[in-house]
């Protein structure tokens, strides 16, 4: 196995400064490698916003674990890319990621939404009565989204809750409404919202 290429004097100084916990060196490291590392992460996660989040979290891991970097085992960029890649894989395997990936389908549905004709009134088909059977927190989200004409982001702002909570409550409410519409009996959704 060939010996790893030695760090340039500039890189060696950067490594020394990072080992000494110099925050300015971390900024320099970011300026030098962030774009390339984002490309590495993006190849794995295939979503620009998620790649940005993963990279941000990976920078924290780099900073907290820099003492484990061993120049004898490889170049600095190789180590950084490994830390970022490993974190990206951890995120993709996490339940949190799977949950948010499921909720993205709700966002996509909003992009294709076509407003109902002005003559349409949800009360005509009994939706408001069905919504009355929802839990109060679910009902307030449905009222804003479907009767108030708010987007999910606007509903989150109006209620002062995270967007993910709005999505969770909307999904749970839609499951209940679907069941009610099909057989008229209330159901207990699997989601606690």
N, C-alpha and C positions, 0 to 999 in steps of 0.2 A: 504494500500500500504506500503510495507516495506521501511524503511529508506535507502537511498543510502549508499553503503559501503563507509566508509571514505577513503580519499586518504592516501597512505603511506606517511611517513615523506619525503621521497625522491621526491615523486610526488607533495606533497604540496609545497616543496621548488621550484620545477620546475615551478609550477603555479605562485608563487610569483614573480619569476624572469621574467616570460613571461609578467605578468601584469606590471612589471617595465620596459618593452620593452628591455630586455636584449637579444641581437642577438645571443649570445652564447647559451642561453637557447633554442632558436628556432632551432639551429643546433642539440642540444641534443634531443629535441622533435622529430626532423626529423629522427635522427639515431635510436631512440627508436621505432617509430611507422610507419615509411614510408612503410616498407614491408607489414605490416598488412593492412594499408590503401589502398595500391595499390591493394591488393586482393579484398577489398570491392568495389573499383571503377571498377576493371576488371570484376567482376560479373555483373555489370550493363551495361558497354559499350561493352564488349566482343571483344575488340581489344587492343592489348598490346600497340601500339604506341599512340593510342588515350587515353588510361588509363594513360599513363605517362604524357601526356599533361594536362589532366584533373586534375591529382594529383598536378602537378606543379602550376596550377592556383588556386587550392583549398588551397595550402599552403599559397599563398598570402592572400586569404580570411581569413584563420586562423590568420595570423599575424595581418591583419588590423582590425579584429573584435574580437580579444581575450578578450577585455574588457567585451564582452557580455557573456563570459563563467561564469556560476554560479555553483559552486561545490555543492550547496544544491540540485540542480536539477538532478545531475548525475555525473558519472565518466568522467574524462578527455577524455579517449579513445572514450566513447560513443558520446561525443560532437564532437570530431574530425571526427568520422565516419559519423555523421549526416551532418556536414558541407560538407564533401567530397561527400557523396551520393546526397545531394541536388544540389551541383554544377554539378555532373555527369548528373542528370536528366535535369537540365537547359540546359546543352550542347546538350544532345540528342534531346531536343525539339527545339533547335535553328535553324534558317534558314541556318546559316553558316555550321552546321553539315550536314544538308540534302544536301546542295550544294556539300560539299566535299565527301559525301557518293556516290553521283551520279558520281563524277569525278573518284572515285576509279575504276569504271568499265573500264575506259580508261587505267588505269595501268594494270589491269588484262588482257586486250586484248593484251598488249605488251608482256606479259609473254608467250602467246600462239602463238605469231607471228612467222611465218615461212617465210624465205626469198624467194622472187620470183626467178624463174630460171634465170640464167645469160642471157638467150635469151630474157627475158621479158623487154620491154621498155615502160614505162608509156605513152610516146608520141604516141604509137601505138593506144591507145584507146582515145586519146585526153584529158587526164587528165591535162596536162600542160596548154592547151588552156582554159579548164574550170577553173583552178586555177587562170588564168589571170583575171577572172571576180570577184575575191575576193577583199575585202578591203585590202589595203597594209599591215596592221598589221597581218591580217589573212594569207595572202599570204606568208609573210616571215616565219611564223611558219610552214605552210604546206611545203614550200620549204625545210626547214631544216629537218622536220620529214620524209617526203616521198621521196624527191628527193636528200636530203643531207645525208640520212641514220643516222641522229642523234636520240638519245633517247629524251624523254621529258625533262629529267634533263639536258642533254647536250644542248638542244635548249634554255632552260632557262638561262644557263650559257653564252651561245654564245650571246644571246640578252640582257643579263643583266636585266632580268625581273623575277618575282617570278614564281615558278613552277605552281601554281594555275592559273596564267594568261596565261601561255602556254596552259594548259588544256582547259581553257575557250575559248581561240581563236581557238584551234583545233576543239573543239566541234562545235562552231558556223560555222567554215569553212566547216566542214563535213556536216552540215545541208544544207548549201548553195550548196555544190557540189552534194549532193544527189538529191536535187530538180532540179538542172541544168541537171543532168544526166537523170532524169526521164522525164522532160517535156521541157527542153531547155530554160526555162525562169529563170532569176535571181529572187531570193526571198530575202526578208528582214528577217534575223534571229531575234529571240526574244532576243538573248544575245547581249549585247553591247561589242564587242571586237575588 
